[in-house]
């Protein structure tokens, strides 16, 4: 289980510390001239916070210092994204880019698909780590 947990935590770190920032460091997000400066500050803050939290999470899991805590932190980042997506209508949020496009895989938004998969992997890893913690 420790290898599964470590691989899962590293995948989450890869997505939220490298892939997402790489995709958002452009004119559709972080440097979007149509966004208020305050919104761009929040975007930069969110990208940096999420990246640092998932790197810490991966370290906690990989070093076995606190694997359950690390996986929980990674799950918070993943589930927060999914919650924001699910409740987007309530605050005017959308996965569509300013030009009305989105990246899809089989008609499903790619980010939603990837983060949903990560959430499932994290749930499995957390369940396994909890069983290890109680000696099952």
HELIX and SHEET records of a PDB file:
HELIX    1   1 UNK A    2  UNK A   13  1                                  12    
HELIX    2   2 UNK A   14  UNK A   19  3                                   6    
HELIX    3   3 UNK A   20  UNK A   24  1                                   5    
HELIX    4   4 UNK A   37  UNK A   62  1                                  26    
HELIX    5   5 UNK A   67  UNK A   86  1                                  20    
HELIX    6   6 UNK A   88  UNK A   91  1                                   4    
HELIX    7   7 UNK A  110  UNK A  133  1                                  24    
SHEET    1   A 2 UNK A 104  UNK A 105  0                                        
SHEET    2   A 2 UNK A 108  UNK A 109 -1                                        
END                                                                             
